[in-house]
Amino acid sequence: MSGDQSPRLPERDRPWMMRTYAGHSTAKASNELYRRNLAKGQTGLSVAFDLPTQTGYDPDDELARGEVGKVGVPISHRGDMDALMEGIPLGEMNTSMTINATAAWLLALYVVVAEEQGVAQDSLQGTTQNDIIKEFLARGTYAFPPAASMRLIADMIAYTVEHVPRWNPINICSYHLQEAGATPVQEIAYAMSNAIAVLDSARERVERAHEPGGAEAQQLMEEVFGRISFFVNAGVRFVEEHAKLRAMSILWEELGRERYGVQDRRHLRFRYGVQVNSLGLTEAQPENNVQRIVLEALAVTLGRDARARAIQLPAWNEALGLPRPWDQQWSLRIQQVLAYETDILEYPDIFEGSIVMDGLVAELLDGARAEMAVVAEHGGAVEAVAYMKGALVDSHRERIRRIEAGEQVVVGQNRFTETEESPLTADAEGGILVVDPAIEAEQIDAVRAWRAGRDQAAVDAALAELAQAAGDENQNLMVATIAAARAGATTGEWARTLRDVFGSYRAPTGVGEAAAAPADVDLAELREEVAHLAEKLGRRPKILVGKPGLDGHSNGAEQIAVRARDAGMDVVYEGIRLTPAQIAASALQEGVHVIGLSILSGSHRELIPAVLDALREAGVSAPVVVGGIIPDQDVAALRAAGVAAVYTPKDFDITQIMRDIVKLLGSDGAAANGAASVAPSAASASSAA
């Protein structure tokens, strides 16, 4: 470096936006939490919604049972949004909402509440995740079929660019792809392919309203491109993860210039927020998660040219359950120490000219371009959902195989497992926040009171207008959605109106598309055990893997289903979002020998007994095995209710789980009759909540 060049910046960079992903119980309780976090130095909001809100159901819907207020805040109407944002100046706040299928609705509620605060739409700043392809692939909180979902996204993009210009209408969200097992190449390729599908759909909406190919349409598309942001994942291999982000930045600029004709450098910037990896958080020795989170944060802060614009870090105990405010404070303090105590914001890009980094970036770019070409050959991201889902299931299976074999070391889980008792989990609740079960009944009463006290005629008229707009491709759905929010419609009513027009949808599971597992000694031995059991039963053992409730995190369930299939069992797996009655009916009809239930949302205390009751009523007597994010203090109650075995993320060896099931069936005389019972959980394959 020549003498006239300083290795330091002229002045220290401003820190990224610091968020904490939060929300639970009620709008009022979540508002109190937000205001405390902002007082502690958090600089933006990140709202977690509960599963009924995410999937378009009111608290009193059958599918909402056990899920209200568990993984986020329930928002049923504009009154709830008003309570959630009370005392928070929406004209100044930057709010991120992790919401997808119902993103248009939640933004509409936010717009209406801002109006009541006297804040115009064009002053609002924030982001709605709004990435539905990722939901089909990895997270499961979809509500409508693909084409209708893409229309909602495109309408929302077109509306916000003109009326809410400071809002990011979509985060292309590769975060959950990595949580579902994506390699860095897959995360890049599928995220960029997803972005192409979204932008092509948005361009169609823009050109429908303006002259195709005209200057006005092109200018709007440049602005659309400039408002697209990304939400990425950063794992513990933080050098490779940083290279991934540099590669994504290069590809994004290429896409803008070559496919969409974007020239303005401001619009070509790769803008992303991040939550670091939750998949790698462990239930075993959970204190190790703290250093994992710190190291993962380095991937998105060390290099100036690819630094995140906003960061939210998981808490150390998210593999155990819902974090407490103190746990979230700890994660916020990690960000603040990085930003204010270290020197990472004082230098130009420290990786510029690095042979190692340049080589890694080139390697990832080659792989991503090749995989993007495969997605394009399938017809693009929407048409390639089944292909990508199968590829993710395969990648996740390979990750689990490496951990089982000890090839991928996870400290405290498959190596260095000797440990002292942790004082962090010594309290009565096991070191997590437990939502009061009475909250659900309170929310049911509240939504019914809201319906009783509103102008029903105005709501009916607004929903009729929404249905009419949904049936007309030329109308932008945001206009009717905002009108319905203003009239007092509920989340469930809005979604039901659109379901009536668009129909329902079940995403591919990826289990059928997954390739057969490569042969190894452990699998060969397991197949022999299954073959001996089949001789004893008189037919191949059959397992039903079930996902009751609204929990869409199906990665573990898919891995249980695939391993059971590879072991020689017959497998019944119908995907996510099943009622207890549906699971019981399927178990009876299929004559399964064992039932495996997977729940990661914290609703196991309500839903598992409900499934057991439904099985008994149906006359099914097969053993039930349960897996998921289940605190130790809940295990005894589940066993007392009739569950045969409980698995949690510390039970990472799926082959051993399969052996447990074989042993269970071999010793259970009732199973020989083909009656269903409670089975091992798919969640044991996934350590992410």
N, C-alpha and C positions, 0 to 999 in steps of 0.2 A: 504494500500500500504506500503510495507516495506521501511525502511529508505534508502536503496541503490538504489531505483528506483525513477527517477524523473518524475513528471507529464508532463514534457516538452520534446520535441525532442532535440537531441544534436545540431541540427541547423535547422533553419526555412525551411520548404518546399518551393520549387519553385512554383510560381503560375501556374495555368492552362493556356492554350492558350486562349487569348482573341480575339474574333472576333466580327464584326458587319455585319449583313446580309444586303447587299447593292447592288445596281445597278438600273439604270433607264435611260431612254431617249436614250442615244447613248453610244457606246464604249468609245468615247473620254471623255464625261462627267463623266462616271462611273470611268474611270481611274484617273481623277482628284480627284474624291471623295475618291477613295482607297488610293491615295498617301497622301491626307490630313489626313485620319484616321490613317494610319501607322505613320505619324508624331506625332499624338496625343497619341501614345503608344499602339495602336492595334498591336497584335503580329502575327496574321494570317489573311488571306483573306477568306471571305465567299461571294461567288458570287450568286446573285439573277438574274436569266434569265427571260426574258419576256415570255408570254404564247406561242406565235408562235415558239420561240426557243425550249421551253420545249416540245412541241407536234409535232415538225417536219414540220413547215411551214415557207416559206419565207414571208417577209413583204407585198409582193404584192398578196398573196393568198387571196381568198374571205373570208376564215375563220379567217384571221388575222385582219380583219377590226376592228378598234377601240382598238386593243389590243397591238399595237406595242410600246414597251418602257414603258408600264404602270406599271407592277409589277416587272420589272427587266430590264436587259440590252438585247437588240436584238443582237444576234451573228449569222450572216448568212454565214460566210466563214472565211478562215484563216486570211484575211485582218482585219476583225473585231476583231478577237482574238488578233492579233498583236497590234491593237490600244488599246485594253482593258488592255494589260499587258505591255505597253510601259513604260520603265524606272523601271520596277519591276524585280529584279533578280530572275528568276524562279529556279535557282539552289539553292537558299537560302530560298525562300518563301514556306510556307505551305499553300496550297490553297484548300479550301473546295468549291465544286460546287454542289449546290442544283439542280440536274438534274437527270432525271430518264429514261424516254423512249428513249431519245437521248443522254444518258450518254456516250456511246461508241464514238459517233460523237464528242462531246465536248472534251472528253479526247484526241481524235485524233488531233483535232485542237490545243490543248494545247501542245501536243507532238511535232507537226510540228513547232509551234512558238518557243518552247524551242530549237529545233534544229537550228532555225535561230539565236537564241541568243548564240549558241555554247554550249548548255547544253544537255548532254546525257540523254536518257530516265531513266537510272538507278540512276540518281541523283534527279529526281523529287519526291517531297513530297506533299501529300495532300489526298483528299477524294472526290470521286464522290458518291452521295447518291444512285442512281442506284437501287432503291427498287421498283419493279413494282407491286408486290402484294399489297403493301400499296396504290399504285395509284388506283388499281381496287376497293379498299375498302373505300378510304377516300378522295383522292385529285384530281383524275380524269385526270392527265396529262399522260395518256398512249397513245401509238401510234399503237401497234401491238397486235395480239392475245397472250394469255398467254404462249403457248408453245414456240412461236418464241421469245417472250420477255425473257423468262427464258434462252433460248439458248444464246441470246445476253449477258445476265448477266454472264452466265457461261463462255462464250468465253472471256469476258473481264477479269474475275477473273483469268482464266488460263493464259492469255497473260501477265497480270501485274505481277503475281507472278514470272514469269520467266524473264520479260524484264523491268518492272518498280517496282522493289521489295519493294520500300519504299512508294508505293501508297496504300491507302485503297480503293479497287475497289468497295466496297459497304458499305453503312450504312444501317443496318437493322433498319428501321425507324418506331419506335412506336410513335413518336411525333404526327403524323397526326391521329393515331388511337384514342388517347385521345381527339384530336380536334373534332373527329367525335362522341364522346360520350363514348368511352371505359372506363370501370371501371379499377382500377389498376390490377385486376385479368385478365381481357380481354387484357389489354395492354401487360402484361407479356406473356400470353399464345399465343396470335396471333403473337407477335414478335418472340418468340422462334419457333413456328410452321413455320413461314416464313423463319427463318434461316435454319431450317432443309430442307425445300424445296430447298433453294438456294445451300446449301452444298451438298445435294444429286445430284443436277444437275451438280455442279462443279466436284464432284467426278467422275461422268460419263464421263465428258470431259477429266479429267486427265487420267483416266484409258483407254480412247480411244487412248491417245497418248503414254501411257506407259503400261507395263505389269500389268494387274489387280492383285491387292493383292501383287505386288512386293515391294521391299524395296524403289525403286525410287518413285513409285506412292504414297506410304505411307508417305514418307518424304515430297513430294509436298503437300499432303493433310494437313499435320501438318502446313506447311507454309500458305496454303490457310486459314485454321482455324485461324491462328494467325493474318492474315490480315483483318479478318472480324471485323468491328466496328459497333457500334450502335448509333442511334440518338434518344434521348428520350425526353420526356416531363416531366415537373415538375410543378404540380399545387400548389394552395395556402395551401392545407392541407399538409404542408411540412414535418411533422413527418411521416405520412403514405407514402408520396412520397419517402422519404429516405429509408424506409423499402422496398419499391418496388425495388429500385436499388440494395439493398443488396440481395434480393431474386433473381433478374435477374443474379447477379454475381454467386450465388450458382448454379442455373440451367445451366448457360453457361459452368461452369467447369464440371458439370455432363455430359452434352451433349458431350463435347470434349473427355472426358475419355471413356465414355461408348459406344457412337455411332460411334466415329471417331478414337478411339485409340490414341488420342493425349497424350503424356507424358510430353513434355517440358512445364514447368510451365510458361515460358514467353508467349507461344502460348495460354495458357489457361486463361490468364487475360481477364476480361470483360472490354473492352475499349469502352468508350462512350463519345460523345459530347452531348450538350444539348442546346435547346432553351426552355425557360420556357413558361408556358401556355399563349396562345393568346386567347383561347376560353373564359377565364374568364375576359378579358379586356372589359370594358364597355364604351359605348358612353356617357351614363349618368354620370356626374361628373367624367370626364376622368382623373382628377388629382389623383383620388384614385388608378389609375393603377400603379403609381410609387411605392407605398408601397407594392402592390401586387407583382410586379416584384422583389423587394428586398427580400421579404419573400420567394418567390419561388426559388430564387437563393440560399438561405440557404440550401434547400433540397439537392442540388448537390455539396455543398462546406463544410458543417459542419463536416461530417464524413470522416475521412482520407481513410478508407478502401473501400469506395464507392464514391470517389470524381471524378467529371468529369475531363476529360483530355482537353476539349475545351468547351467554353461557348460563346453563343451569346444571348443577351437579346433583346426582342422586345422593341419598344419605347412606351411611354405612350399613344400616339395618334394613334396607329394602328387600333383601332376600328373606327376611323374617316376617315382615308385615308393613303396616303403615307407619312412616316416621312420625315422631313427635316434633313439636316446634323446636325443642333444643337440638334434635338431630339435624333439622333443616338449617338451624343457625350455624352449626358446625360446618356444613357444606358451604354456606355463604362466606364464613370466615376463611375457608380455604381459598376461595376466589380473591378475597380481599388481601390476604397475605401475598398471593402471587402478584397481584396488581400493584400493591403499595409498599411491600417490603423487599421484594426481589428487584433485580435490574432489567427484567425482560422487556420493559417498555422503553428502554433508553437507547436501543441500537437499531440500525437498519437491519435488513433481513440477514440473519446469521447463516442461512443455508445457501445464499447466493454464491454460485461457482463451485458448490460442493460436488465432487465426482460421485460420491455415494448417493446423494439426494437426486442428482440428475439421472443417474442410472436407474434408481428405483422408480422415478416418475416415468421414464421412458418405458420401463417394463410394464407398469400398470396401464399406461396409455395403450400399448400394443394389445394387451389382454382385453381391456375394456372395449376397444374398437371392434375386436373380433366378436365379442359377445353381443355387442349392440347390433352387429350385422346379423347374428342369429335371430335376435328378437325381431328385427326388420323383416327377415325371411318368413317369420310367423305372422306377419301382417301388422306389426307394431305392438306396443305395450298392452293395449286393451285385449287384442286377439291372442296375445302370447301369455296371458295370465296363467293358464294351466301349465304351459312349458316352464315359466319362471318359478311357479310354485313347486313343481316337481324338482327343479334344480336346487331350490333352497332346502327342501327336505333332504335331498342327497348330501348337500354340503353340511347341513347340521348333523346328519348321521355320521359323517366322516369326522367332524369335530368331536362328537361324543366318543367315537371309537378311539381316537387318539388319547383322550382323557382316560378312558377305561384301561387302555394298554399302557398308560404311563408315559406315552411319547410326548404328550403336552402336559407339562407340570402345572398343577394348580396347588399352590402352597396352602397347606392346612387341610386340603381335601383328598388329594391322591399322593401327597408326599409331605413329610414333616407334619404328621397328623397328631403327634403327642402334644398335649396342651394343658394349660391350667384352666380352671373355671373362669369365665369372663364376668367381671363385676358389671359390665355394661348391660348384661341381660339378666341381672339378678333380681330385678323387681318383680312384683306380683304379675305384671302383664308381659313379662319376658322381654322388656326393652322396646316395646312398640306402642303405638297408639291404637286403642280399641274403640271403635265407634259404638255408642250406646244403641242396642237393638230397638229401643223405644223411638229412635229418630224416624224410622220408617213409618210407623203408625202416625206420628205427628205430621209427616209430610203428606201422607194420604189424606188426613183430615184437612190440611191446609189447601191442597189443590182442589178438593171438593168444595171448600168454602169459597175459594176464588171463583170457581165456576158458578156457584150460586149467587155471587154478588155482582156479576158483570152484566153488561148489556148483551144478552144472548142473541138478539136480532142482529146487532152489529157484527158479532162474531160469525154467525151463520152466513151473513152476506159476504164477509171478507173471505171465508173459506170457500164459498161458491166461486168468488172471483179467482182465488188461487187454483181451484180445480180447472176453471175455464182456461187460465193462462197455461197451466201444465199441458193441456191438450192442444195448445197452439204453439208450434215450434218458433213462430216469429215473435213471441212475447218473451221479455226478460222476466224470469221468475222472482227476481229480487224485489221488484216493485210491489207485486201482490204479497210477497212474504213480509215486507215491512208493514204493509197495511194490516195484515193479519196480526202481527205483533202489537201494533198500536191498538187494535180493536180488543185485545185481551185473550186471543186464542192461546192454547197450551201447546207445549212441545209435542205431545202425543197426537193432538188434533191436527197440527200442521203436517206431521209425518204420515198420519193415517190418510189424510186427504191426498197426498202425493202417492202413497202406496196404492190407493184405489185407482189412480190414473196409470201409474208406471208399472204396477205389479210388484211381486216380491222376487227374491233371488237367493240362491245358495251358492257360495263360491266353491271352486274346486278345493279338495283337501290336500292334493299332492301325494296322497298315499298310493293311489293307483298308478300315478305317473312316475313314482320313484323307482329307480333301477333296483334289481336284485342285489343284495349285499354280497360282496366278495367273500369267498369261503375262507374261514380260519378255524383254528382248533377249537376255540370256545364255542363258536356257532355250530360246528359239527357235533360237538358233545351235547349242546342244547337240543339240536334236532333229534338226536337219539333219544333224549329224555322225553321229548314231545311224542315221538313215535311209540315209545313204550306206553305212555299215557293213552294214546289213541287206541292201542290194543286193549287196554283195560276198559276204556269207555265204550268201545265198539264203533267209534267214529272219531274223526279229527276233533280235538278240543276247539271250541269256538268261544271267542272273547268279544264282548261288546265294549267298545271304548266310548264313553259318553261325556259330553260337555254340557251339564245343566246350567240354566241361567244365561246371563248375557256376557259372561267372560269370553272374550275372543282370542285370548292368548292360547293358541292351539299347538304351539311348537312341540311341547312335551307330549301331548296326546298323539300327535302324528308320529313321533318317534317310538312310542309304545306300540302303536298300531303297525308300523313298519317292521319293528323287531319281532313282534308276534307273528306277522306274516312270514318273515324270513326264517323263523324257527319252525314253521310248518303248521301253525294254527290257522283256522278260519277266523277272519276278522270282520266284525261289523263296526264301521265307523262312518257316521252320517254327518260329521262336522259339528259346528258350534250351534249354540242358541236353541237348546232343547228344553222342553218342560219335563218335570218328573213323570207326568203321564205318558209323554211320547217315549221316554226312555224305557218305561215299564212295558209299554205296548210292543216296542221293538224287541225287547228281551224275550217276551212271551212268543212273539211271532217267529223269531229266529231260533228259538230253542237254545240259547247260549248257555255255556257252562259256567261262565264267570263274567262279572261286570266291573269294568274299571272306570272310575269317575275322576275327572280332573277339574279342579277349581283353583284359580290363582287370585281371585278378586276379594277374598275374605268372606265370601257368602257361604262357606261350607257349613257353618253352624245351623243355617236355616235350610239350605237346599239338600244336604245329604240326608237328614231325617225325612224330608219330603219325598225324596226318591225312594228311600227304604219303605215308607208307607205305601207309595204307589206300587212298588213291587209286590208287597204283601197282598194288597187289594187285587192285583192281577193274578195272584196265585203263583208268582215266580219265586223260587227258592234257590237261587244261585248265590254263591258267595260274592260279596262286594268288596273291592279294594279301592282305596281313595288316595289321591296324591295332589299336591299343590303347596301353596304357601300356607302352611297350617302350623300355628304356634304349638309348642309342646303342651301348653295347658289345655288345649282343645282335644288332644288325642284320646284321653281316657273317655271323654263323653262320646266321641265317635265310636270307639270300640264298644262301649256300653250299649249304644244304639243298635249295634249289630254289624259294624264294619269289621271285616276280617283282617285287614292290614292297612296301615297308613304309611305313605311315603312322602318325603319332603325333599327339597333340593339337595340335601346332603347325601341322598341315596342316588348317586350319579351313575351307578353301574346297572344299566338296563338289562344286561344278560342275567345278572343276579336276581333282578326283579322277576324276570321271566321264570327263572328256576324256582323262585318262591311260589309263583302261581302254579307251576306244574306240581310242586309238592302239596300245595293247598288242595288242588283238584284230586290228586292221587289219594289223599287221606279223607276226602269228603264224599261220603256215599251218596249224598243227595245230588252231587254234581253229575254223577253218572246218568241221571235221568234227564239231563239237559236243561235243568231249571236254572234260571239266572240268579246270581248273587252279587255281592259288592266286590269290585275288582280294583287292581292297582292303578295308581294315577299316572297319567301321562306327564304330569307336571314335574315328576322327579327327573325328567330329562332336561329340564330348563331351570336355571337358577334365577331367571328374571321375573320380577313381579309383573 
